[in-house]
Amino acid sequence: MRRIYQYMSDEEKREAMEGFARDLQELKRERENPAYPRVVREAIEETIERYQRDIEYLRDELGDSPET
């Protein structure tokens, strides 16, 4: 996945996963806002998908079970 993860400790990877999970909750709320133009909602959706992939990758690296 991302090369930066190779240089992170297990604790840093866990902290990153927690940050992604917090951001995902906010992004999911923002995605539902009908006031945003379609292109913005699509960008939010792409970010959600990328964060979910990153969380999954980090979870696999750490051997953790899914929490979110």
N, C-alpha and C positions, 0 to 999 in steps of 0.2 A: 504494500500500500504506500504510504508516505514514508520517505526516507527518515524524516525527523523522528519517527517512532523508534528507529534503531538506536538512537542516542538517548532515549529516555529510560529512567529507572522504572521499576514496577510501580513504585509509589506515584511517580509522575504520570504514568499511564492511567492509574486509577483516578487521579485528580482530573486528568483530561476527560475521562469517561464521565465523571460527575458533572463537569462543566458542559460537556455535550448534552447530557441528559437535561440539565436545567435549560439550556438554550433551545433544545427540541420542544420543550413544553411551551416556551414563549413563541417559537416559530409556528407551532400548530395553532395557537390562538390567533396569531397574525394572519395565517393562511385563510382563516374564515372571514376576514374583514372584506365585505363586498365593496368598500370604498376604494380599494386598491385597484389599479388597472390590471388587466390580465397578465401583462408581462411581469409585473411585480409579483403577483401570486405564483406565476410559474417559476420565478427565481427563488422564491421562498420554498416552493416544493422541491426544487433541485437541491437546495441547501439541506432540507430535511433528509432527503435521500442520501446525500453525501455524509451527513453526520451519522445516520443510522449505519452506513457501511463502515465508517471509522470506529464507531462503538463496537460493532460486530468484530472487526479486525482486532481491536485492542482486547476485547473479551477472549478471543481465540488465543492471542498471544499470552495472556495471563492465565488461561485455563479456567476462567470464571464462568459461572452459569448466568443466564440472562436474568437481569433484575428489572429492566424497563420494558 
